[in-house]
């Protein structure tokens, strides 16, 4: 199968040796997103809800560039430096994803790139 690289200016550009997303057949693998503002490459506010929203906005922009949306998500992985913020992730996620919700894992980590408090990646299946 052919790999198609997905890229959009509506989400932060990759800051390493990876692509924003890769599509193989009907499956799109979106790289982990942190709360970077795509307009200036800077981290957003110190409010965790704003940070989580920025991450989901970034994921949504990449999903759109791939020809889909977050409703096509089948798997989401959430990385948090403080699992006390998990309830806020649930609250915000419910506003971005329709039911039935995708499979999900939440992982507590010691550190994330650029000292982010949240990083999320996802896998889409496009019909």
N, CA, C and O atoms as a Tinker XYZ file with bonds, in Angstrom:
   508  protein
     1  N      0.821000   -1.190000    0.000000    73     2
     2  CA     0.000000    0.000000    0.000000    64     1     3
     3  C      0.860000    1.245000    0.000000    63     2     4     5
     4  O      1.977000    1.258000    0.516000    81     3
     5  N      0.317000    2.275000   -0.583000    73     3     6
     6  CA     1.018000    3.551000   -0.655000    64     5     7
     7  C      0.763000    4.383000    0.598000    63     6     8     9
     8  O     -0.361000    4.453000    1.095000    81     7
     9  N      1.809000    5.000000    1.089000    73     7    10
    10  CA     1.688000    5.926000    2.225000    64     9    11
    11  C      1.502000    7.336000    1.680000    63    10    12    13
    12  O      2.233000    7.764000    0.786000    81    11
    13  N      0.530000    8.050000    2.215000    73    11    14
    14  CA     0.301000    9.441000    1.847000    64    13    15
    15  C      0.575000   10.297000    3.077000    63    14    16    17
    16  O     -0.012000   10.083000    4.137000    81    15
    17  N      1.464000   11.258000    2.927000    73    15    18
    18  CA     1.774000   12.171000    4.027000    64    17    19
    19  C      0.725000   13.273000    4.064000    63    18    20    21
    20  O      0.421000   13.888000    3.042000    81    19
    21  N      0.176000   13.514000    5.243000    73    19    22
    22  CA    -0.841000   14.543000    5.444000    64    21    23
    23  C     -0.188000   15.721000    6.154000    63    22    24    25
    24  O      0.525000   15.550000    7.143000    81    23
    25  N     -0.442000   16.920000    5.633000    73    23    26
    26  CA     0.134000   18.124000    6.242000    64    25    27
    27  C     -0.826000   19.286000    6.048000    63    26    28    29
    28  O     -1.481000   19.391000    5.011000    81    27
    29  N     -0.909000   20.152000    7.039000    73    27    30
    30  CA    -1.737000   21.342000    6.962000    64    29    31
    31  C     -1.093000   22.475000    7.753000    63    30    32    33
    32  O     -0.428000   22.241000    8.762000    81    31
    33  N     -1.295000   23.690000    7.291000    73    31    34
    34  CA    -0.826000   24.865000    8.030000    64    33    35
    35  C     -1.772000   25.224000    9.170000    63    34    36    37
    36  O     -1.465000   26.106000    9.973000    81    35
    37  N     -2.925000   24.548000    9.252000    73    35    38
    38  CA    -3.899000   24.821000   10.310000    64    37    39
    39  C     -3.579000   24.087000   11.611000    63    38    40    41
    40  O     -4.318000   24.186000   12.591000    81    39
    41  N     -2.480000   23.359000   11.606000    73    39    42
    42  CA    -1.971000   22.692000   12.810000    64    41    43
    43  C     -0.473000   22.962000   12.870000    63    42    44    45
    44  O      0.137000   23.276000   11.848000    81    43
    45  N      0.124000   22.847000   14.043000    73    43    46
    46  CA     1.561000   23.110000   14.158000    64    45    47
    47  C      2.375000   22.204000   13.241000    63    46    48    49
    48  O      2.067000   21.024000   13.072000    81    47
    49  N      3.398000   22.770000   12.665000    73    47    50
    50  CA     4.308000   21.990000   11.832000    64    49    51
    51  C      5.104000   21.048000   12.726000    63    50    52    53
    52  O      5.364000   21.352000   13.890000    81    51
    53  N      5.483000   19.920000   12.178000    73    51    54
    54  CA     6.262000   18.938000   12.933000    64    53    55
    55  C      7.548000   19.581000   13.446000    63    54    56    57
    56  O      8.209000   20.331000   12.727000    81    55
    57  N      7.894000   19.279000   14.696000    73    55    58
    58  CA     9.112000   19.849000   15.290000    64    57    59
    59  C     10.180000   18.770000   15.460000    63    58    60    61
    60  O     11.023000   18.840000   16.355000    81    59
    61  N     10.123000   17.788000   14.592000    73    59    62
    62  CA    11.084000   16.693000   14.658000    64    61    63
    63  C     11.013000   15.870000   13.387000    63    62    64    65
    64  O     10.517000   16.325000   12.357000    81    63
    65  N     11.510000   14.670000   13.477000    73    63    66
    66  CA    11.576000   13.783000   12.313000    64    65    67
    67  C     10.309000   12.935000   12.227000    63    66    68    69
    68  O     10.349000   11.715000   12.382000    81    67
    69  N      9.196000   13.600000   11.979000    73    67    70
    70  CA     7.911000   12.914000   11.834000    64    69    71
    71  C      6.989000   13.760000   10.976000    63    70    72    73
    72  O      7.273000   14.929000   10.714000    81    71
    73  N      5.888000   13.171000   10.541000    73    71    74
    74  CA     4.860000   13.873000    9.767000    64    73    75
    75  C      3.669000   14.159000   10.671000    63    74    76    77
    76  O      3.460000   13.469000   11.669000    81    75
    77  N      2.886000   15.182000   10.320000    73    75    78
    78  CA     1.674000   15.449000   11.089000    64    77    79
    79  C      0.771000   14.216000   11.090000    63    78    80    81
    80  O      0.186000   13.862000   12.113000    81    79
    81  N      0.667000   13.572000    9.929000    73    79    82
    82  CA    -0.124000   12.347000    9.828000    64    81    83
    83  C      0.317000   11.562000    8.602000    63    82    84    85
    84  O      0.912000   12.104000    7.671000    81    83
    85  N      0.011000   10.279000    8.630000    73    83    86
    86  CA     0.289000    9.395000    7.506000    64    85    87
    87  C     -0.978000    8.582000    7.247000    63    86    88    89
    88  O     -1.567000    8.003000    8.160000    81    87
    89  N     -1.375000    8.559000    5.984000    73    87    90
    90  CA    -2.540000    7.758000    5.593000    64    89    91
    91  C     -2.064000    6.537000    4.820000    63    90    92    93
    92  O     -1.267000    6.641000    3.888000    81    91
    93  N     -2.568000    5.380000    5.227000    73    91    94
    94  CA    -2.307000    4.124000    4.535000    64    93    95
    95  C     -3.674000    3.490000    4.301000    63    94    96    97
    96  O     -4.332000    3.056000    5.247000    81    95
    97  N     -4.098000    3.439000    3.046000    73    95    98
    98  CA    -5.441000    2.952000    2.761000    64    97    99
    99  C     -6.456000    3.849000    3.448000    63    98   100   101
   100  O     -6.343000    5.072000    3.360000    81    99
   101  N     -7.450000    3.278000    4.135000    73    99   102
   102  CA    -8.460000    4.090000    4.802000    64   101   103
   103  C     -8.071000    4.515000    6.226000    63   102   104   105
   104  O     -8.868000    5.138000    6.927000    81   103
   105  N     -6.848000    4.177000    6.649000    73   103   106
   106  CA    -6.419000    4.474000    8.019000    64   105   107
   107  C     -5.469000    5.665000    8.043000    63   106   108   109
   108  O     -4.525000    5.737000    7.256000    81   107
   109  N     -5.732000    6.602000    8.963000    73   107   110
   110  CA    -4.893000    7.789000    9.131000    64   109   111
   111  C     -4.326000    7.770000   10.550000    63   110   112   113
   112  O     -5.063000    7.692000   11.533000    81   111
   113  N     -3.013000    7.841000   10.627000    73   111   114
   114  CA    -2.305000    7.872000   11.911000    64   113   115
   115  C     -1.864000    9.306000   12.157000    63   114   116   117
   116  O     -0.973000    9.810000   11.474000    81   115
   117  N     -2.487000    9.967000   13.134000    73   115   118
   118  CA    -2.152000   11.355000   13.436000    64   117   119
   119  C     -1.149000   11.387000   14.582000    63   118   120   121
   120  O     -1.382000   10.812000   15.646000    81   119
   121  N     -0.038000   12.063000   14.350000    73   119   122
   122  CA     1.010000   12.173000   15.361000    64   121   123
   123  C      0.518000   12.938000   16.583000    63   122   124   125
   124  O     -0.424000   13.726000   16.503000    81   123
   125  N      1.169000   12.694000   17.703000    73   123   126
   126  CA     0.822000   13.377000   18.937000    64   125   127
   127  C      0.886000   14.886000   18.777000    63   126   128   129
   128  O      1.823000   15.434000   18.195000    81   127
   129  N     -0.133000   15.540000   19.307000    73   127   130
   130  CA    -0.218000   16.995000   19.273000    64   129   131
   131  C     -0.142000   17.537000   20.689000    63   130   132   133
   132  O     -0.749000   16.998000   21.614000    81   131
   133  N      0.607000   18.604000   20.835000    73   131   134
   134  CA     0.680000   19.325000   22.101000    64   133   135
   135  C      0.020000   20.688000   21.873000    63   134   136   137
   136  O     -0.280000   21.028000   20.728000    81   135
   137  N     -0.213000   21.470000   22.916000    73   135   138
   138  CA    -0.957000   22.718000   22.757000    64   137   139
   139  C     -0.152000   23.865000   22.139000    63   138   140   141
   140  O      0.050000   24.912000   22.755000    81   139
   141  N      0.295000   23.637000   20.914000    73   139   142
   142  CA     0.990000   24.681000   20.166000    64   141   143
   143  C     -0.008000   25.410000   19.283000    63   142   144   145
   144  O     -0.839000   24.784000   18.626000    81   143
   145  N      0.074000   26.720000   19.268000    73   143   146
   146  CA    -0.742000   27.543000   18.377000    64   145   147
   147  C     -0.101000   27.500000   16.997000    63   146   148   149
   148  O      1.057000   27.891000   16.853000    81   147
   149  N     -0.823000   27.033000   15.971000    73   147   150
   150  CA    -0.208000   26.921000   14.646000    64   149   151
   151  C      0.157000   28.267000   14.017000    63   150   152   153
   152  O      0.988000   28.324000   13.110000    81   151
   153  N     -0.455000   29.336000   14.490000    73   151   154
   154  CA    -0.165000   30.653000   13.893000    64   153   155
   155  C      1.195000   31.201000   14.294000    63   154   156   157
   156  O      1.789000   31.992000   13.561000    81   155
   157  N      1.699000   30.779000   15.473000    73   155   158
   158  CA     2.980000   31.332000   15.913000    64   157   159
   159  C      3.947000   30.293000   16.486000    63   158   160   161
   160  O      5.079000   30.624000   16.838000    81   159
   161  N      3.497000   29.030000   16.579000    73   159   162
   162  CA     4.372000   27.964000   17.077000    64   161   163
   163  C      4.631000   28.023000   18.569000    63   162   164   165
   164  O      5.518000   27.332000   19.072000    81   163
   165  N      3.871000   28.836000   19.283000    73   163   166
   166  CA     4.066000   28.975000   20.729000    64   165   167
   167  C      3.028000   28.165000   21.492000    63   166   168   169
   168  O      1.931000   27.915000   20.993000    81   167
   169  N      3.387000   27.757000   22.707000    73   167   170
   170  CA     2.451000   27.062000   23.585000    64   169   171
   171  C      1.342000   28.031000   23.980000    63   170   172   173
   172  O      1.593000   29.221000   24.170000    81   171
   173  N      0.120000   27.524000   24.105000    73   171   174
   174  CA    -0.998000   28.367000   24.526000    64   173   175
   175  C     -1.007000   28.511000   26.034000    63   174   176   177
   176  O     -0.145000   27.975000   26.730000    81   175
   177  N     -1.975000   29.229000   26.518000    73   175   178
   178  CA    -2.183000   29.591000   27.910000    64   177   179
   179  C     -1.797000   28.521000   28.929000    63   178   180   181
   180  O     -1.589000   27.356000   28.590000    81   179
   181  N     -1.710000   28.946000   30.165000    73   179   182
   182  CA    -1.401000   28.011000   31.246000    64   181   183
   183  C     -2.668000   27.394000   31.836000    63   182   184   185
   184  O     -2.595000   26.687000   32.841000    81   183
   185  N     -3.829000   27.650000   31.227000    73   183   186
   186  CA    -5.100000   27.067000   31.651000    64   185   187
   187  C     -5.234000   25.698000   30.975000    63   186   188   189
   188  O     -5.220000   25.617000   29.747000    81   187
   189  N     -5.363000   24.631000   31.757000    73   187   190
   190  CA    -5.354000   23.279000   31.196000    64   189   191
   191  C     -6.501000   23.059000   30.216000    63   190   192   193
   192  O     -6.323000   22.346000   29.228000    81   191
   193  N     -7.671000   23.646000   30.455000    73   191   194
   194  CA    -8.780000   23.479000   29.512000    64   193   195
   195  C     -8.445000   24.090000   28.158000    63   194   196   197
   196  O     -8.732000   23.489000   27.122000    81   195
   197  N     -7.851000   25.261000   28.151000    73   195   198
   198  CA    -7.447000   25.908000   26.893000    64   197   199
   199  C     -6.395000   25.064000   26.191000    63   198   200   201
   200  O     -6.419000   24.939000   24.967000    81   199
   201  N     -5.480000   24.487000   26.944000    73   199   202
   202  CA    -4.444000   23.635000   26.365000    64   201   203
   203  C     -5.062000   22.396000   25.720000    63   202   204   205
   204  O     -4.695000   22.026000   24.604000    81   203
   205  N     -5.993000   21.759000   26.417000    73   203   206
   206  CA    -6.639000   20.559000   25.879000    64   205   207
   207  C     -7.429000   20.909000   24.616000    63   206   208   209
   208  O     -7.379000   20.172000   23.632000    81   207
   209  N     -8.151000   22.021000   24.638000    73   207   210
   210  CA    -8.901000   22.451000   23.449000    64   209   211
   211  C     -7.961000   22.687000   22.263000    63   210   212   213
   212  O     -8.273000   22.311000   21.133000    81   211
   213  N     -6.813000   23.309000   22.526000    73   211   214
   214  CA    -5.863000   23.559000   21.436000    64   213   215
   215  C     -5.384000   22.241000   20.825000    63   214   216   217
   216  O     -5.251000   22.127000   19.607000    81   215
   217  N     -5.128000   21.253000   21.675000    73   215   218
   218  CA    -4.696000   19.952000   21.182000    64   217   219
   219  C     -5.783000   19.341000   20.296000    63   218   220   221
   220  O     -5.492000   18.859000   19.201000    81   219
   221  N     -7.031000   19.360000   20.764000    73   219   222
   222  CA    -8.116000   18.800000   19.951000    64   221   223
   223  C     -8.343000   19.611000   18.674000    63   222   224   225
   224  O     -8.688000   19.043000   17.638000    81   223
   225  N     -8.156000   20.916000   18.735000    73   223   226
   226  CA    -8.261000   21.735000   17.513000    64   225   227
   227  C     -7.178000   21.336000   16.517000    63   226   228   229
   228  O     -7.436000   21.255000   15.316000    81   227
   229  N     -5.969000   21.089000   17.010000    73   227   230
   230  CA    -4.870000   20.663000   16.133000    64   229   231
   231  C     -5.185000   19.305000   15.501000    63   230   232   233
   232  O     -5.000000   19.117000   14.298000    81   231
   233  N     -5.662000   18.359000   16.318000    73   231   234
   234  CA    -6.029000   17.045000   15.789000    64   233   235
   235  C     -7.139000   17.162000   14.750000    63   234   236   237
   236  O     -7.106000   16.499000   13.714000    81   235
   237  N     -8.109000   18.004000   15.037000    73   235   238
   238  CA    -9.235000   18.203000   14.127000    64   237   239
   239  C     -8.780000   18.775000   12.788000    63   238   240   241
   240  O     -9.263000   18.353000   11.737000    81   239
   241  N     -7.863000   19.722000   12.818000    73   239   242
   242  CA    -7.352000   20.325000   11.581000    64   241   243
   243  C     -6.621000   19.290000   10.735000    63   242   244   245
   244  O     -6.754000   19.285000    9.511000    81   243
   245  N     -5.863000   18.426000   11.367000    73   243   246
   246  CA    -5.142000   17.386000   10.627000    64   245   247
   247  C     -6.128000   16.360000   10.077000    63   246   248   249
   248  O     -5.990000   15.911000    8.939000    81   247
   249  N     -7.121000   15.990000   10.883000    73   247   250
   250  CA    -8.149000   15.057000   10.400000    64   249   251
   251  C     -8.850000   15.630000    9.171000    63   250   252   253
   252  O     -9.104000   14.909000    8.205000    81   251
   253  N     -9.158000   16.913000    9.204000    73   251   254
   254  CA    -9.804000   17.568000    8.066000    64   253   255
   255  C     -8.894000   17.536000    6.838000    63   254   256   257
   256  O     -9.359000   17.272000    5.730000    81   255
   257  N     -7.620000   17.799000    7.027000    73   255   258
   258  CA    -6.666000   17.770000    5.909000    64   257   259
   259  C     -6.569000   16.372000    5.298000    63   258   260   261
   260  O     -6.239000   16.226000    4.121000    81   259
   261  N     -6.856000   15.353000    6.096000    73   259   262
   262  CA    -6.818000   13.971000    5.615000    64   261   263
   263  C     -8.128000   13.565000    4.938000    63   262   264   265
   264  O     -8.239000   12.466000    4.394000    81   263
   265  N     -9.120000   14.462000    4.976000    73   263   266
   266  CA   -10.407000   14.156000    4.367000    64   265   267
   267  C    -11.425000   13.596000    5.334000    63   266   268   269
   268  O    -12.428000   13.016000    4.918000    81   267
   269  N    -11.178000   13.765000    6.620000    73   267   270
   270  CA   -12.092000   13.236000    7.625000    64   269   271
   271  C    -12.358000   14.242000    8.724000    63   270   272   273
   272  O    -12.226000   15.450000    8.529000    81   271
   273  N    -12.732000   13.730000    9.875000    73   271   274
   274  CA   -12.964000   14.552000   11.055000    64   273   275
   275  C    -12.762000   13.659000   12.280000    63   274   276   277
   276  O    -12.501000   12.463000   12.151000    81   275
   277  N    -12.885000   14.243000   13.444000    73   275   278
   278  CA   -12.699000   13.451000   14.655000    64   277   279
   279  C    -13.785000   12.397000   14.827000    63   278   280   281
   280  O    -13.608000   11.466000   15.613000    81   279
   281  N    -14.898000   12.516000   14.120000    73   279   282
   282  CA   -15.925000   11.460000   14.192000    64   281   283
   283  C    -15.415000   10.151000   13.592000    63   282   284   285
   284  O    -15.992000    9.090000   13.827000    81   283
   285  N    -14.331000   10.229000   12.816000    73   283   286
   286  CA   -13.722000    9.034000   12.228000    64   285   287
   287  C    -12.674000    8.396000   13.143000    63   286   288   289
   288  O    -12.074000    7.385000   12.777000    81   287
   289  N    -12.447000    8.970000   14.321000    73   287   290
   290  CA   -11.432000    8.431000   15.238000    64   289   291
   291  C    -11.868000    7.072000   15.777000    63   290   292   293
   292  O    -12.999000    6.900000   16.231000    81   291
   293  N    -10.951000    6.116000   15.717000    73   291   294
   294  CA   -11.211000    4.795000   16.289000    64   293   295
   295  C    -10.337000    4.537000   17.514000    63   294   296   297
   296  O    -10.625000    3.640000   18.307000    81   295
   297  N     -9.277000    5.319000   17.669000    73   295   298
   298  CA    -8.366000    5.154000   18.802000    64   297   299
   299  C     -7.758000    6.503000   19.155000    63   298   300   301
   300  O     -7.305000    7.234000   18.274000    81   299
   301  N     -7.748000    6.831000   20.433000    73   299   302
   302  CA    -7.147000    8.062000   20.941000    64   301   303
   303  C     -6.239000    7.684000   22.103000    63   302   304   305
   304  O     -6.611000    6.879000   22.956000    81   303
   305  N     -5.046000    8.270000   22.129000    73   303   306
   306  CA    -4.144000    8.061000   23.254000    64   305   307
   307  C     -3.835000    9.423000   23.866000    63   306   308   309
   308  O     -3.410000   10.348000   23.174000    81   307
   309  N     -4.055000    9.529000   25.163000    73   307   310
   310  CA    -3.858000   10.774000   25.906000    64   309   311
   311  C     -2.660000   10.587000   26.843000    63   310   312   313
   312  O     -2.583000    9.615000   27.594000    81   311
   313  N     -1.741000   11.532000   26.777000    73   311   314
   314  CA    -0.575000   11.534000   27.664000    64   313   315
   315  C     -0.680000   12.769000   28.550000    63   314   316   317
   316  O     -0.805000   13.885000   28.046000    81   315
   317  N     -0.629000   12.578000   29.855000    73   315   318
   318  CA    -0.747000   13.681000   30.807000    64   317   319
   319  C      0.399000   13.644000   31.807000    63   318   320   321
   320  O      0.788000   12.578000   32.286000    81   319
   321  N      0.932000   14.815000   32.114000    73   319   322
   322  CA     1.956000   14.874000   33.157000    64   321   323
   323  C      1.324000   14.890000   34.544000    63   322   324   325
   324  O      2.019000   14.699000   35.542000    81   323
   325  N      0.006000   15.118000   34.619000    73   323   326
   326  CA    -0.722000   15.092000   35.885000    64   325   327
   327  C     -2.079000   14.446000   35.622000    63   326   328   329
   328  O     -2.945000   15.058000   34.996000    81   327
   329  N     -2.268000   13.222000   36.093000    73   327   330
   330  CA    -3.524000   12.514000   35.842000    64   329   331
   331  C     -4.720000   13.166000   36.536000    63   330   332   333
   332  O     -5.862000   12.785000   36.279000    81   331
   333  N     -4.476000   14.131000   37.402000    73   331   334
   334  CA    -5.578000   14.892000   37.988000    64   333   335
   335  C     -6.318000   15.690000   36.913000    63   334   336   337
   336  O     -7.457000   16.105000   37.131000    81   335
   337  N     -5.692000   15.908000   35.763000    73   335   338
   338  CA    -6.326000   16.642000   34.663000    64   337   339
   339  C     -7.174000   15.740000   33.765000    63   338   340   341
   340  O     -7.744000   16.210000   32.780000    81   339
   341  N     -7.262000   14.445000   34.097000    73   339   342
   342  CA    -7.986000   13.509000   33.249000    64   341   343
   343  C     -9.477000   13.831000   33.174000    63   342   344   345
   344  O    -10.082000   13.670000   32.114000    81   343
   345  N    -10.079000   14.279000   34.269000    73   343   346
   346  CA   -11.503000   14.636000   34.248000    64   345   347
   347  C    -11.754000   15.775000   33.262000    63   346   348   349
   348  O    -12.775000   15.785000   32.574000    81   347
   349  N    -10.843000   16.721000   33.191000    73   347   350
   350  CA   -10.988000   17.837000   32.251000    64   349   351
   351  C    -10.858000   17.343000   30.814000    63   350   352   353
   352  O    -11.563000   17.829000   29.930000    81   351
   353  N     -9.963000   16.382000   30.569000    73   351   354
   354  CA    -9.857000   15.788000   29.228000    64   353   355
   355  C    -11.191000   15.168000   28.845000    63   354   356   357
   356  O    -11.664000   15.376000   27.728000    81   355
   357  N    -11.809000   14.409000   29.748000    73   355   358
   358  CA   -13.111000   13.799000   29.465000    64   357   359
   359  C    -14.154000   14.852000   29.119000    63   358   360   361
   360  O    -14.910000   14.696000   28.159000    81   359
   361  N    -14.192000   15.916000   29.899000    73   359   362
   362  CA   -15.168000   16.988000   29.695000    64   361   363
   363  C    -15.002000   17.624000   28.314000    63   362   364   365
   364  O    -15.979000   17.799000   27.586000    81   363
   365  N    -13.785000   17.963000   27.963000    73   363   366
   366  CA   -13.525000   18.621000   26.679000    64   365   367
   367  C    -13.691000   17.634000   25.525000    63   366   368   369
   368  O    -14.257000   17.985000   24.490000    81   367
   369  N    -13.208000   16.416000   25.693000    73   367   370
   370  CA   -13.291000   15.420000   24.626000    64   369   371
   371  C    -14.734000   15.178000   24.206000    63   370   372   373
   372  O    -15.006000   14.991000   23.020000    81   371
   373  N    -15.651000   15.180000   25.145000    73   371   374
   374  CA   -17.069000   14.953000   24.841000    64   373   375
   375  C    -17.636000   16.035000   23.926000    63   374   376   377
   376  O    -18.657000   15.819000   23.273000    81   375
   377  N    -16.990000   17.183000   23.873000    73   375   378
   378  CA   -17.441000   18.268000   23.003000    64   377   379
   379  C    -16.859000   18.165000   21.596000    63   378   380   381
   380  O    -17.352000   18.822000   20.679000    81   379
   381  N    -15.836000   17.364000   21.413000    73   379   382
   382  CA   -15.171000   17.225000   20.115000    64   381   383
   383  C    -15.503000   15.913000   19.398000    63   382   384   385
   384  O    -15.405000   15.843000   18.173000    81   383
   385  N    -15.889000   14.887000   20.135000    73   383   386
   386  CA   -16.122000   13.566000   19.561000    64   385   387
   387  C    -17.578000   13.175000   19.755000    63   386   388   389
   388  O    -18.098000   13.255000   20.867000    81   387
   389  N    -18.239000   12.754000   18.684000    73   387   390
   390  CA   -19.613000   12.262000   18.850000    64   389   391
   391  C    -19.607000   10.826000   19.355000    63   390   392   393
   392  O    -18.617000   10.109000   19.208000    81   391
   393  N    -20.712000   10.417000   19.947000    73   391   394
   394  CA   -20.855000    9.011000   20.327000    64   393   395
   395  C    -21.177000    8.201000   19.081000    63   394   396   397
   396  O    -21.803000    8.749000   18.174000    81   395
   397  N    -20.802000    6.961000   18.977000    73   395   398
   398  CA   -20.033000    6.228000   19.979000    64   397   399
   399  C    -18.577000    6.690000   19.981000    63   398   400   401
   400  O    -17.977000    6.906000   18.928000    81   399
   401  N    -18.028000    6.836000   21.174000    73   399   402
   402  CA   -16.670000    7.345000   21.314000    64   401   403
   403  C    -15.638000    6.315000   20.878000    63   402   404   405
   404  O    -15.895000    5.111000   20.885000    81   403
   405  N    -14.459000    6.817000   20.497000    73   403   406
   406  CA   -13.393000    5.897000   20.088000    64   405   407
   407  C    -12.806000    5.155000   21.293000    63   406   408   409
   408  O    -13.026000    5.535000   22.443000    81   407
   409  N    -12.066000    4.105000   21.005000    73   407   410
   410  CA   -11.270000    3.457000   22.053000    64   409   411
   411  C    -10.236000    4.471000   22.529000    63   410   412   413
   412  O     -9.841000    5.360000   21.776000    81   411
   413  N     -9.798000    4.336000   23.783000    73   411   414
   414  CA    -8.869000    5.335000   24.310000    64   413   415
   415  C     -7.992000    4.738000   25.389000    63   414   416   417
   416  O     -8.390000    3.825000   26.112000    81   415
   417  N     -6.794000    5.277000   25.477000    73   415   418
   418  CA    -5.897000    4.977000   26.588000    64   417   419
   419  C     -5.439000    6.308000   27.169000    63   418   420   421
   420  O     -5.279000    7.285000   26.437000    81   419
   421  N     -5.232000    6.350000   28.463000    73   419   422
   422  CA    -4.685000    7.532000   29.131000    64   421   423
   423  C     -3.458000    7.091000   29.908000    63   422   424   425
   424  O     -3.492000    6.122000   30.667000    81   423
   425  N     -2.379000    7.822000   29.701000    73   423   426
   426  CA    -1.097000    7.432000   30.270000    64   425   427
   427  C     -0.493000    8.608000   31.025000    63   426   428   429
   428  O     -0.398000    9.712000   30.490000    81   427
   429  N     -0.093000    8.375000   32.250000    73   427   430
   430  CA     0.622000    9.381000   33.016000    64   429   431
   431  C      2.101000    9.309000   32.677000    63   430   432   433
   432  O      2.702000    8.236000   32.703000    81   431
   433  N      2.681000   10.456000   32.358000    73   431   434
   434  CA     4.095000   10.513000   31.977000    64   433   435
   435  C      4.814000   11.567000   32.809000    63   434   436   437
   436  O      4.185000   12.468000   33.364000    81   435
   437  N      6.117000   11.448000   32.889000    73   435   438
   438  CA     6.918000   12.392000   33.668000    64   437   439
   439  C      7.118000   13.713000   32.934000    63   438   440   441
   440  O      7.173000   14.773000   33.558000    81   439
   441  N      7.228000   13.650000   31.610000    73   439   442
   442  CA     7.557000   14.861000   30.860000    64   441   443
   443  C      7.089000   14.700000   29.418000    63   442   444   445
   444  O      7.032000   13.591000   28.887000    81   443
   445  N      6.753000   15.843000   28.789000    73   443   446
   446  CA     6.351000   15.882000   27.384000    64   445   447
   447  C      7.162000   16.958000   26.664000    63   446   448   449
   448  O      7.736000   17.831000   27.315000    81   447
   449  N      7.219000   16.908000   25.325000    73   447   450
   450  CA     7.970000   17.929000   24.585000    64   449   451
   451  C      7.505000   19.343000   24.921000    63   450   452   453
   452  O      6.324000   19.581000   25.172000    81   451
   453  N      8.446000   20.265000   24.921000    73   451   454
   454  CA     8.184000   21.680000   25.179000    64   453   455
   455  C      7.503000   21.929000   26.525000    63   454   456   457
   456  O      6.812000   22.933000   26.700000    81   455
   457  N      7.698000   21.021000   27.464000    73   455   458
   458  CA     7.102000   21.096000   28.808000    64   457   459
   459  C      5.574000   21.137000   28.778000    63   458   460   461
   460  O      4.948000   21.690000   29.682000    81   459
   461  N      4.976000   20.555000   27.743000    73   459   462
   462  CA     3.521000   20.477000   27.653000    64   461   463
   463  C      2.985000   19.626000   28.793000    63   462   464   465
   464  O      3.688000   18.767000   29.324000    81   463
   465  N      1.735000   19.872000   29.163000    73   463   466
   466  CA     1.081000   19.068000   30.187000    64   465   467
   467  C      0.182000   17.996000   29.580000    63   466   468   469
   468  O     -0.254000   17.073000   30.268000    81   467
   469  N     -0.092000   18.130000   28.272000    73   467   470
   470  CA    -0.959000   17.169000   27.596000    64   469   471
   471  C     -0.472000   16.955000   26.166000    63   470   472   473
   472  O     -0.050000   17.896000   25.493000    81   471
   473  N     -0.535000   15.713000   25.715000    73   471   474
   474  CA    -0.279000   15.356000   24.324000    64   473   475
   475  C     -1.295000   14.284000   23.961000    63   474   476   477
   476  O     -1.571000   13.387000   24.757000    81   475
   477  N     -1.848000   14.378000   22.758000    73   475   478
   478  CA    -2.855000   13.410000   22.319000    64   477   479
   479  C     -2.562000   13.034000   20.883000    63   478   480   481
   480  O     -2.257000   13.893000   20.057000    81   479
   481  N     -2.655000   11.738000   20.586000    73   479   482
   482  CA    -2.586000   11.273000   19.203000    64   481   483
   483  C     -3.846000   10.491000   18.903000    63   482   484   485
   484  O     -4.593000   10.149000   19.820000    81   483
   485  N     -4.098000   10.202000   17.646000    73   483   486
   486  CA    -5.267000    9.407000   17.320000    64   485   487
   487  C     -5.115000    8.710000   15.975000    63   486   488   489
   488  O     -4.269000    9.054000   15.149000    81   487
   489  N     -5.969000    7.722000   15.798000    73   487   490
   490  CA    -6.038000    6.958000   14.564000    64   489   491
   491  C     -7.449000    7.102000   14.026000    63   490   492   493
   492  O     -8.425000    6.916000   14.753000    81   491
   493  N     -7.548000    7.433000   12.750000    73   491   494
   494  CA    -8.843000    7.564000   12.076000    64   493   495
   495  C     -9.027000    6.414000   11.110000    63   494   496   497
   496  O     -8.061000    5.878000   10.568000    81   495
   497  N    -10.267000    6.043000   10.902000    73   495   498
   498  CA   -10.607000    5.103000    9.827000    64   497   499
   499  C    -11.609000    5.825000    8.934000    63   498   500   501
   500  O    -12.728000    6.122000    9.353000    81   499
   501  N    -11.194000    6.104000    7.692000    73   499   502
   502  CA   -12.057000    6.810000    6.748000    64   501   503
   503  C    -12.775000    5.784000    5.877000    63   502   504   505
   504  O    -12.158000    4.845000    5.374000    81   503
   505  N    -14.047000    5.965000    5.708000    73   503   506
   506  CA   -14.852000    5.038000    4.885000    64   505   507
   507  C    -14.580000    5.228000    3.427000    63   506   508
   508  O    -15.166000    4.536000    2.594000    81   507
